[in-house]
C-alpha cells in the first residue's frame, strides 16, 4: 500500500511550517534513512527522513510552500509493484501513513481519522470530550486553556487544524458567548475571560502615512511566533519585577585569573574564555537550587517543581531571537558552560539547533549589557516562571562604610510569573543570585 509522508512536528508547539526544499524528486528511489526534504520552522531548519523503501511517487506540497499544517500529507512513497495511478489525489483516512521522522529521531504513526487526530510530537492529548456519537474531540493545550478562560465548551467549536483538531485561533474566533456574572455595581463581567484590545487594522495604519513613503516587509514565521508568544505571555501571565545592583569587582578579578589559566592549543588559542554571562548562568542555576521554591513552572492544577536548573539563554539571530538551554547548569563548571554557549550561539545563527535544545527550561537569562543597556524588564517565557534581565556593567560611585568608592556595578531585573513566584520569594531568589555573583567563589563549594 502507498505510504503517505506527513508534515512532522519539530517542536511541541509547532502547528505549521515551511517546506523549504525537496532533496529527492518524483521517481527517485529511496530507502530508509534517506533525507527527503528540509523543513523550516520559525527557529530551525531540520531534515526529515524516509522510513520505508520505495519510489517517491508523488510530491503533494511543492518546495517553498509556507504554512503547511502539521500532519498534512506532503508526499507519497510507492512500494514495489505499485503505480502512481494507485494513489488518490489525497490519501484516504485509512491509508497507511507513517509520519516521516526528523533526522535523528524515530517517529511512526498512522494517518489519523478526523475524530482521532494524533498530537504533534511532545504534546499529550489531555482533552477527550465525549461527543454524541461516542467519539473524542482533540485540542492543543493553548486552545484548552483559552477555552477554559472564556468558558467555551470545546464541543461547540469547529476545529480548523489537521483533521478537525481545535487550535487557539478557533477559540479566539468562536462565537460562543462566555458565561457572565454580575459585578458589585451591576455591570456584567466575563467569568475567567481575558479581554484584549483589538489591534489596529493594517488598512487603518497605512492610512496614517503618505503613499509611497514606506515599504511593506511581510512577517516571517519567526516574527509571527515571537509576536504571538509575547502577546500571550503579557496577557495571561501576571508579571512582577524586582531589581538590584550587583558589584562585579570580585567576579571580574576571578574571571581574569581563570582565563589566564585556560589551556592553549598548538596555535596558542585558549580552550575556553569565560564571560560575565557564563557567571550569570551559573549563578542563576545555583540560586535555583538554593531557593527551590523558585525553580517551578505553573500549570492550572499543579506547581511543577524542577529537580535541576535548566537555564535558557536568549541569543539574538537574524530576524529575532532563540533561547537555547544549558541543561543541569548547576552541575557544570564555568568552562563547560562557556563552551556549550559558544556552540549554541553558532548553531542558532545558522538555525541548526534541535528543538530539544531550545524548548522547556526552568528559567532564562536575557543579557543586553553588551549593547550598552543599563536596565530593562524582560517578558517571562512560559512554561518558565522567571527570567533575568542583565544590564551593562559600569563604573559608579558607591558608599562603603563612610567612604565613597568607585566600583564596577551591574543592574539586573528579575521578572516573575506572580502566580508561581511572588514578591518575597522573588526577592529571596534574586538575593541568592546577587550573593553568588558578588562572591563567585561560593559557586565552587
C-alpha positions as CSV (number, residue, x, y, z in Angstrom):
1,X,0.0,0.0,0.0
2,X,1.4,3.5,-0.8
3,X,3.0,5.2,2.2
4,X,2.0,8.9,2.8
5,X,4.6,11.2,4.3
6,X,3.1,13.8,6.7
7,X,4.4,17.2,7.8
8,X,6.2,16.4,11.0
9,X,6.0,18.4,14.3
10,X,9.5,19.7,15.0
11,X,8.6,21.0,18.5
12,X,5.7,20.7,21.0
13,X,4.2,24.0,20.0
14,X,4.6,23.7,16.2
15,X,1.3,23.9,14.3
16,X,2.7,24.6,10.8
17,X,6.0,25.1,9.0
18,X,7.6,25.8,5.6
19,X,8.6,23.0,3.2
20,X,11.9,24.7,2.3
21,X,13.5,22.2,-0.1
22,X,13.0,18.8,-1.6
23,X,16.2,16.7,-1.7
24,X,14.5,14.0,-3.8
25,X,12.4,14.3,-6.8
26,X,9.5,12.3,-8.1
27,X,10.6,8.9,-9.5
28,X,13.7,8.7,-7.3
29,X,14.4,5.5,-5.4
30,X,14.5,6.0,-1.6
31,X,15.5,3.8,1.3
32,X,15.0,4.0,5.0
33,X,17.2,6.8,6.4
34,X,17.4,8.9,3.1
35,X,16.9,12.6,3.7
36,X,13.8,13.6,1.8
37,X,13.3,17.3,2.5
38,X,14.2,20.3,4.6
39,X,11.5,21.8,6.9
40,X,11.8,25.3,8.3
41,X,10.0,26.5,11.4
42,X,10.3,29.9,13.0
43,X,13.6,29.0,14.7
44,X,15.2,26.0,13.0
45,X,15.8,24.1,9.8
46,X,15.5,20.3,10.1
47,X,15.8,17.4,7.8
48,X,13.2,14.6,7.5
49,X,14.0,11.1,6.6
50,X,12.2,8.3,4.8
51,X,11.3,5.3,7.0
52,X,10.3,3.0,4.2
53,X,11.9,1.8,1.0
54,X,10.3,2.5,-2.4
55,X,9.9,5.2,-5.0
56,X,9.0,8.8,-4.4
57,X,5.8,8.6,-6.4
58,X,4.2,12.0,-5.8
59,X,5.2,15.3,-4.2
60,X,2.0,16.8,-2.8
61,X,3.5,20.0,-1.4
62,X,5.9,22.0,-3.5
63,X,9.1,23.3,-2.1
64,X,8.9,26.9,-0.9
65,X,5.4,26.4,0.4
66,X,4.7,28.1,3.7
67,X,2.2,27.5,6.5
68,X,2.0,23.7,5.9
69,X,-0.1,22.3,8.7
70,X,1.4,19.6,10.9
71,X,0.1,16.1,9.9
72,X,-0.8,17.4,6.4
73,X,0.3,15.0,3.6
74,X,3.3,16.2,1.7
75,X,4.4,13.2,-0.4
76,X,3.7,9.6,-1.2
77,X,6.2,6.7,-1.5
78,X,5.2,3.8,-3.7
79,X,6.2,0.2,-2.8
80,X,7.5,-2.4,-5.2
81,X,4.9,-3.0,-8.0
82,X,2.8,-0.1,-7.1
83,X,1.9,2.6,-9.6
84,X,1.2,6.3,-9.4
85,X,-2.3,5.6,-10.6
86,X,-2.9,3.7,-7.3
87,X,-2.5,6.9,-5.4
88,X,-5.5,9.2,-4.9
89,X,-5.2,12.9,-5.0
90,X,-5.4,12.9,-1.3
91,X,-4.7,9.9,1.0
92,X,-7.8,8.3,2.5
93,X,-8.1,8.4,6.3
94,X,-7.5,4.7,6.4
95,X,-4.3,4.7,4.3
96,X,-1.0,3.6,5.8
97,X,0.7,6.8,6.6
98,X,3.7,6.8,9.0
99,X,5.0,10.2,9.9
100,X,8.4,10.8,8.4
101,X,10.7,11.5,11.4
102,X,13.0,14.4,11.9
103,X,16.6,13.3,11.3
104,X,18.0,11.6,14.4
105,X,14.6,10.6,15.8
106,X,12.2,7.8,15.2
107,X,8.5,8.5,14.9
108,X,5.8,6.5,13.3
109,X,2.1,7.0,13.2
110,X,-1.0,6.0,11.2
111,X,-2.7,8.9,9.3
112,X,-5.5,9.8,11.8
113,X,-9.1,9.9,11.1
114,X,-11.0,13.2,11.5
115,X,-12.1,12.3,15.1
116,X,-8.8,10.8,16.2
117,X,-6.0,13.3,15.5
118,X,-2.6,12.5,16.7
119,X,-1.0,15.4,18.5
120,X,2.3,16.9,17.4
121,X,5.4,15.3,18.9
122,X,5.9,16.3,22.5
123,X,2.3,17.0,23.3
124,X,-0.1,14.9,25.3
125,X,-3.7,15.0,24.4
126,X,-5.5,15.7,27.7
127,X,-8.8,16.9,26.2
128,X,-11.0,13.9,25.5
129,X,-14.6,15.2,25.4
130,X,-17.2,12.7,24.5
131,X,-19.4,13.6,21.6
132,X,-22.9,12.4,21.0
133,X,-21.5,9.6,18.8
134,X,-19.1,8.5,21.5
135,X,-16.0,9.9,19.7
136,X,-13.4,12.3,21.1
137,X,-12.5,15.9,20.4
138,X,-8.9,16.9,20.3
139,X,-7.4,20.4,21.0
140,X,-4.0,21.9,21.6
141,X,-3.0,22.8,25.2
142,X,-3.3,26.5,24.4
143,X,-6.7,26.0,22.9
144,X,-7.8,24.1,26.1
145,X,-6.5,26.9,28.3
146,X,-8.2,29.7,26.2
147,X,-11.5,27.7,26.2
148,X,-11.4,27.4,30.0
149,X,-10.6,31.1,30.4
150,X,-13.5,32.1,28.1
151,X,-15.9,29.4,29.5
152,X,-16.3,28.0,26.0
153,X,-17.3,24.4,25.5
154,X,-15.0,22.5,23.1
155,X,-18.0,20.6,21.8
156,X,-19.3,23.8,20.3
157,X,-16.1,24.7,18.5
158,X,-15.2,23.6,14.9
159,X,-11.5,22.8,14.7
160,X,-9.5,24.2,11.8
161,X,-6.4,22.1,12.4
162,X,-5.4,18.9,10.7
163,X,-8.4,16.6,10.6
164,X,-10.5,18.8,12.9
165,X,-8.0,19.5,15.6
166,X,-9.1,22.6,17.6
167,X,-6.4,25.3,17.6
168,X,-6.1,28.5,19.6
169,X,-7.4,30.6,16.7
170,X,-10.6,28.5,16.7
171,X,-11.3,29.6,20.3
172,X,-10.4,33.2,19.6
173,X,-12.9,33.3,16.7
174,X,-15.6,31.2,18.4
175,X,-19.0,32.9,18.5
176,X,-19.9,31.1,21.7
177,X,-20.5,33.7,24.4
178,X,-18.8,33.1,27.7
179,X,-20.8,32.8,30.9
180,X,-21.0,36.1,32.8
181,X,-21.5,37.2,36.3
182,X,-22.9,40.5,37.7
183,X,-20.3,42.7,39.3
184,X,-20.7,44.7,42.5
185,X,-22.0,47.7,40.6
186,X,-24.4,45.7,38.5
187,X,-22.1,45.5,35.4
188,X,-21.8,42.2,33.6
189,X,-18.3,40.8,33.7
190,X,-16.9,37.8,31.9
191,X,-16.0,34.9,34.2
192,X,-12.4,33.8,33.7
193,X,-12.1,35.6,30.3
194,X,-9.2,37.8,29.3
195,X,-10.4,40.8,27.3
196,X,-7.7,42.1,25.0
197,X,-7.9,45.3,23.0
198,X,-8.2,44.7,19.3
199,X,-5.2,45.6,17.2
200,X,-5.5,48.4,14.7
201,X,-6.1,47.0,11.2
202,X,-3.3,47.2,8.6
203,X,-5.5,49.4,6.4
204,X,-6.0,51.9,9.3
205,X,-2.3,52.0,10.0
206,X,-1.3,52.6,6.3
207,X,-3.8,55.5,6.0
208,X,-1.8,57.4,8.5
209,X,1.2,57.6,6.2
210,X,1.7,59.1,2.8
211,X,1.5,56.6,-0.1
212,X,5.0,55.7,-1.4
213,X,6.7,56.8,1.9
214,X,7.2,53.3,3.2
215,X,8.0,49.7,2.2
216,X,6.0,46.6,3.3
217,X,8.1,43.7,4.6
218,X,6.0,40.6,5.2
219,X,6.4,39.0,8.6
220,X,8.3,35.7,8.5
221,X,7.4,32.7,10.7
222,X,9.9,33.7,13.4
223,X,8.5,37.2,13.8
224,X,4.9,35.9,13.8
225,X,5.7,33.4,16.5
226,X,7.6,35.9,18.7
227,X,4.6,38.3,18.4
228,X,2.1,35.6,19.3
229,X,4.0,34.2,22.2
230,X,4.9,37.5,23.8
231,X,1.4,38.8,23.5
232,X,0.1,35.6,25.1
233,X,2.6,35.9,27.9
234,X,1.8,39.5,28.7
235,X,-1.9,38.8,28.5
236,X,-2.0,35.6,30.5
237,X,1.0,35.8,32.9
238,X,0.8,38.4,35.8
239,X,4.3,39.8,35.7
240,X,6.2,41.1,38.8
241,X,9.6,42.8,38.7
242,X,12.5,43.0,41.2
243,X,15.7,45.0,40.6
244,X,19.1,45.0,42.4
245,X,22.6,46.4,41.7
246,X,25.4,43.8,41.8
247,X,29.1,44.6,42.4
248,X,31.3,42.9,39.8
249,X,34.7,43.6,41.5
250,X,35.3,40.0,42.7
251,X,33.8,38.4,39.7
252,X,36.0,40.3,37.2
253,X,39.1,39.6,39.1
254,X,38.3,35.9,39.3
255,X,37.3,35.9,35.6
256,X,40.7,37.4,34.6
257,X,42.6,34.8,36.6
258,X,40.6,31.9,35.2
259,X,41.0,33.0,31.6
260,X,44.8,33.3,32.1
261,X,44.9,29.7,33.2
262,X,42.9,28.3,30.2
263,X,44.9,25.6,28.3
264,X,46.0,26.6,24.8
265,X,46.3,24.6,21.6
266,X,49.4,24.4,19.4
267,X,48.4,27.7,17.8
268,X,48.1,29.4,21.2
269,X,44.3,29.6,21.1
270,X,42.7,29.1,24.6
271,X,40.4,26.2,25.0
272,X,37.8,28.5,26.6
273,X,37.2,32.1,27.6
274,X,34.7,32.6,30.4
275,X,32.4,35.6,30.0
276,X,30.4,37.5,32.6
277,X,27.3,35.9,31.1
278,X,28.7,32.5,31.9
279,X,29.0,33.5,35.5
280,X,25.4,34.8,35.4
281,X,24.1,31.4,34.0
282,X,26.0,29.5,36.7
283,X,24.8,31.9,39.5
284,X,21.2,31.6,38.4
285,X,21.4,27.8,38.3
286,X,23.0,27.7,41.8
287,X,20.3,30.2,43.1
288,X,17.5,28.0,41.8
289,X,18.9,25.0,43.7
290,X,19.4,27.1,46.9
291,X,15.8,28.5,46.6
292,X,13.9,25.5,45.2
293,X,10.5,27.1,45.5
294,X,11.5,29.5,42.7
295,X,12.6,26.6,40.5
296,X,9.0,26.0,39.3
297,X,6.5,26.1,36.4
298,X,2.8,27.0,36.7
299,X,0.0,24.8,35.4
300,X,-3.7,25.1,36.1
301,X,-3.7,22.2,38.6
302,X,-0.2,21.9,39.9
303,X,3.1,23.6,40.7
304,X,5.8,21.8,38.7
305,X,8.9,21.8,41.0
306,X,12.0,21.0,38.9
307,X,14.9,18.8,40.2
308,X,17.5,20.6,38.1
309,X,18.3,24.1,36.9
310,X,17.9,24.2,33.1
311,X,18.8,27.8,32.2
312,X,17.7,29.3,28.9
313,X,19.9,32.0,27.4
314,X,18.4,34.5,24.9
315,X,20.6,34.5,21.7
316,X,19.9,37.2,19.0
317,X,19.8,35.8,15.5
318,X,18.7,37.4,12.2
319,X,15.0,38.2,12.3
320,X,14.5,37.5,16.1
321,X,15.9,35.5,18.9
322,X,16.1,32.0,20.2
323,X,16.7,30.6,23.7
324,X,19.0,27.5,23.8
325,X,19.0,25.8,27.2
326,X,22.0,24.8,29.4
327,X,20.7,21.6,31.0
328,X,21.5,20.9,34.6
329,X,23.6,24.0,34.7
330,X,24.1,23.6,38.5
331,X,26.3,20.6,37.8
332,X,28.5,22.2,35.2
333,X,31.7,24.3,35.5
334,X,32.2,27.7,34.0
335,X,34.4,26.4,31.3
336,X,31.8,23.8,30.2
337,X,29.0,26.4,30.2
338,X,31.2,28.8,28.1
339,X,32.0,26.0,25.5
340,X,28.3,25.0,25.3
341,X,27.1,28.6,24.9
342,X,29.6,29.3,22.1
343,X,28.4,26.1,20.3
344,X,24.7,27.0,20.8
345,X,25.2,30.6,19.6
346,X,27.0,29.5,16.4
347,X,24.4,26.9,15.5
348,X,21.5,29.2,16.5
349,X,22.6,31.8,13.9
350,X,22.6,29.1,11.2
351,X,19.3,27.7,12.5
352,X,20.8,24.3,13.2
353,X,19.6,23.8,16.8
354,X,17.4,20.8,17.5
355,X,14.0,21.6,19.1
356,X,15.1,19.7,22.3
357,X,17.9,22.2,22.7
358,X,15.6,25.3,23.0
359,X,12.3,24.0,24.5
360,X,11.4,23.7,28.2
361,X,13.8,25.0,30.8
362,X,13.4,26.3,34.4
363,X,14.2,29.9,33.7
364,X,16.0,32.3,31.3
365,X,18.7,34.9,31.1
366,X,18.5,37.9,28.7
367,X,21.7,40.0,28.6
368,X,21.7,43.3,26.8
369,X,24.7,44.7,28.7
370,X,27.0,44.2,25.7
371,X,24.7,46.6,23.9
372,X,25.1,49.3,26.5
373,X,21.7,48.9,28.0
374,X,21.7,49.8,31.7
375,X,18.4,48.3,32.8
376,X,15.3,46.7,31.3
377,X,12.5,44.3,32.0
378,X,12.2,41.0,30.1
379,X,9.0,39.1,29.4
380,X,8.6,35.7,31.0
381,X,8.8,32.8,28.6
382,X,6.1,30.2,29.6
383,X,6.3,27.5,30.9
384,X,9.2,29.1,32.8
385,X,8.3,31.3,35.7
386,X,11.3,33.6,35.8
387,X,13.7,35.5,33.5
388,X,16.6,37.6,34.5
389,X,17.3,40.8,32.5
390,X,21.0,41.7,32.7
391,X,22.3,45.3,32.1
392,X,25.7,46.7,31.4
393,X,28.5,46.8,34.0
394,X,29.7,50.3,34.6
395,X,31.9,52.3,37.0
396,X,29.7,54.0,39.6
397,X,30.3,55.9,42.9
398,X,29.0,53.8,45.8
399,X,29.2,54.3,49.6
400,X,31.1,51.7,51.5
401,X,31.0,52.5,55.3
402,X,31.8,56.2,55.5
403,X,33.7,56.3,52.2
404,X,32.7,56.9,48.6
405,X,34.4,54.4,46.3
406,X,34.3,53.7,42.6
407,X,33.2,50.1,41.7
408,X,32.0,48.2,38.7
409,X,28.2,47.7,39.2
410,X,25.6,45.9,37.1
411,X,21.8,46.3,37.4
412,X,19.7,43.2,36.9
413,X,15.9,42.8,37.0
414,X,14.1,39.6,37.7
415,X,10.7,39.2,36.0
416,X,8.5,36.5,37.6
417,X,5.2,34.8,36.9
418,X,3.4,36.1,40.1
419,X,1.2,33.0,40.2
420,X,4.3,30.9,40.9
421,X,6.9,33.2,42.3
422,X,5.5,36.1,44.4
423,X,7.3,39.2,45.6
424,X,9.0,37.8,48.7
425,X,10.1,34.6,47.0
426,X,11.4,36.6,44.0
427,X,13.4,38.9,46.3
428,X,14.9,35.8,48.0
429,X,15.8,34.2,44.7
430,X,17.3,37.4,43.4
431,X,19.2,37.9,46.6
432,X,20.8,34.4,46.1
433,X,21.8,35.4,42.5
434,X,23.4,38.6,43.9
435,X,25.3,36.6,46.5
436,X,26.8,34.2,44.0
437,X,27.8,36.9,41.6
438,X,29.4,39.1,44.3
439,X,31.2,36.2,45.9
440,X,31.7,33.8,42.9
441,X,33.9,31.5,44.9
442,X,30.8,30.3,46.7
443,X,29.7,28.7,43.4
444,X,32.7,26.3,43.7
445,X,31.8,25.0,47.2
